[in-house]
């Protein structure tokens, strides 16, 4: 890890490779050079630690996050409350992956490089408003249909078992 005090006067850009249990983060300086990388748990405390760690290198200008719709959704919601520009990194750099292999730290660094350059990025969905309400409603309906199906199967099995006993 680098010494954070050496770049406190400049803005930095972060990158995050998201996973179920751990997020891997990296920061690049104003010259797009990697300063450090680290991993953090996917909890509210982990998100706070990640942001504090990034801020120890300087003012966070933006953060590129992979998979804001799945594993990165909680991190996205957490970071949005601080007014930091968040970009969703759409795909890892395939040429770099071929050269260096699959590595979560490299993926986090690539996300930071993409956010720095504004390439392979989109504005993530906000997960609120009418679209989110509709998504929740559809999920509730799907769950209710599955529960109804299971209940009907249980009733049918009870009827068959009861008939066999008599």
DAHUVEN-V575682 format. One record per run of one state. SS is the DSSP state (h for helix, s for strand, l for the rest). FROM is the first residue (numbers start at 1). LEN is the number of residues. If there is no record, write none. Layout:
# DAHUVEN-V575682
{{SS:FROM:LEN} {SS:FROM:LEN}}
This chain:
# DAHUVEN-V575682
{{l:1:3} {h:4:4} {l:8:3} {s:11:7} {l:18:4} {s:22:7} {l:29:5} {s:34:8} {l:42:2} {h:44:12} {l:56:3} {s:59:8} {l:67:6} {h:73:8} {l:81:4} {s:85:5} {l:90:4} {h:94:7} {l:101:3} {h:104:14} {l:118:3} {s:121:3} {l:124:5} {h:129:37} {l:166:1}}
